Amino acid sequence: MGATVEVTGADGRIRAYRITACRGCRRQQLPAGLCSGHGPHRLALVTCGGAYDEAAGAYEGNLVLYGTPVTARPGP
């Protein structure tokens, strides 16, 4: 929480986001509206979470980190 993440867009601009929320969810059930184009700009990072199930070869869930815009600056 509070970490800054920088993402380079297709336009070459670097956008910074501050991680403001974290949510765990089951592997097959990502939060509704995660990929919505409505509302204010935000960043949603999805990664593995929970215990690793060797038999299934997968983690039991996902971790979703949400970020809000901090700044934008020109790319290289």
C-alpha positions as a Markdown table, in Angstrom:
| # | Residue | x | y | z |
|---|---|---|---|---|
| 1 | Met | 0.0 | 0.0 | 0.0 |
| 2 | Gly | 1.3 | 3.4 | -0.9 |
| 3 | Ala | 3.8 | 2.2 | -3.5 |
| 4 | Thr | 4.1 | 4.1 | -6.7 |
| 5 | Val | 3.9 | 2.2 | -10.0 |
| 6 | Glu | 4.9 | 3.7 | -13.4 |
| 7 | Val | 3.3 | 2.5 | -16.6 |
| 8 | Thr | 4.4 | 3.5 | -20.2 |
| 9 | Gly | 1.4 | 4.0 | -22.5 |
| 10 | Ala | 1.2 | 3.3 | -26.2 |
| 11 | Asp | 1.7 | 7.1 | -26.7 |
| 12 | Gly | 5.1 | 6.9 | -24.9 |
| 13 | Arg | 3.9 | 8.8 | -21.8 |
| 14 | Ile | 4.8 | 7.5 | -18.4 |
| 15 | Arg | 1.9 | 7.5 | -16.0 |
| 16 | Ala | 2.4 | 7.1 | -12.2 |
| 17 | Tyr | -0.2 | 5.5 | -9.9 |
| 18 | Arg | -0.2 | 5.1 | -6.2 |
| 19 | Ile | -1.5 | 1.8 | -4.9 |
| 20 | Thr | -4.5 | 2.6 | -2.7 |
| 21 | Ala | -6.4 | -0.7 | -2.3 |
| 22 | Cys | -5.8 | -4.4 | -2.3 |
| 23 | Arg | -8.4 | -7.2 | -2.7 |
| 24 | Gly | -8.0 | -11.0 | -2.7 |
| 25 | Cys | -10.4 | -13.1 | -4.8 |
| 26 | Arg | -10.8 | -16.6 | -6.0 |
| 27 | Arg | -8.9 | -17.6 | -9.1 |
| 28 | Gln | -12.1 | -17.9 | -11.3 |
| 29 | Gln | -13.9 | -14.8 | -9.8 |
| 30 | Leu | -12.2 | -11.5 | -10.6 |
| 31 | Pro | -14.1 | -8.5 | -9.2 |
| 32 | Ala | -17.0 | -7.2 | -11.3 |
| 33 | Gly | -16.1 | -4.1 | -13.3 |
| 34 | Leu | -12.4 | -4.8 | -13.1 |
| 35 | Cys | -11.9 | -4.0 | -16.8 |
| 36 | Ser | -14.6 | -1.2 | -17.1 |
| 37 | Gly | -13.9 | 1.8 | -19.3 |
| 38 | His | -16.3 | 3.9 | -17.1 |
| 39 | Gly | -15.4 | 6.2 | -14.2 |
| 40 | Pro | -12.1 | 7.8 | -13.3 |
| 41 | His | -8.7 | 6.5 | -14.5 |
| 42 | Arg | -7.2 | 3.8 | -12.4 |
| 43 | Leu | -4.7 | 1.0 | -12.5 |
| 44 | Ala | -5.6 | -2.6 | -11.7 |
| 45 | Leu | -2.8 | -5.1 | -11.3 |
| 46 | Val | -3.8 | -8.8 | -11.1 |
| 47 | Thr | -1.3 | -11.4 | -9.7 |
| 48 | Cys | -1.4 | -14.8 | -8.0 |
| 49 | Gly | -2.3 | -15.0 | -4.4 |
| 50 | Gly | -3.0 | -17.5 | -1.7 |
| 51 | Ala | -1.4 | -20.9 | -1.3 |
| 52 | Tyr | 0.1 | -22.8 | -4.2 |
| 53 | Asp | -1.7 | -26.0 | -5.1 |
| 54 | Glu | 1.0 | -28.4 | -6.4 |
| 55 | Ala | -1.6 | -30.9 | -7.7 |
| 56 | Ala | -3.4 | -28.2 | -9.7 |
| 57 | Gly | -0.2 | -26.4 | -10.7 |
| 58 | Ala | -1.8 | -23.1 | -9.7 |
| 59 | Tyr | -2.3 | -20.6 | -6.9 |
| 60 | Glu | -5.7 | -20.8 | -5.1 |
| 61 | Gly | -6.6 | -17.2 | -5.8 |
| 62 | Asn | -5.6 | -13.8 | -7.2 |
| 63 | Leu | -4.6 | -10.5 | -5.6 |
| 64 | Val | -5.8 | -7.4 | -7.2 |
| 65 | Leu | -4.0 | -4.1 | -6.5 |
| 66 | Tyr | -5.7 | -0.8 | -7.4 |
| 67 | Gly | -3.9 | 2.4 | -8.1 |
| 68 | Thr | -5.0 | 6.0 | -8.5 |
| 69 | Pro | -3.2 | 8.5 | -10.9 |
| 70 | Val | -0.4 | 10.5 | -9.3 |
| 71 | Thr | 1.3 | 12.3 | -12.3 |
| 72 | Ala | 2.1 | 12.0 | -16.0 |
| 73 | Arg | 5.4 | 12.9 | -17.6 |
| 74 | Pro | 6.8 | 12.6 | -21.1 |
| 75 | Gly | 8.5 | 9.4 | -22.1 |
| 76 | Pro | 12.2 | 9.1 | -23.2 |
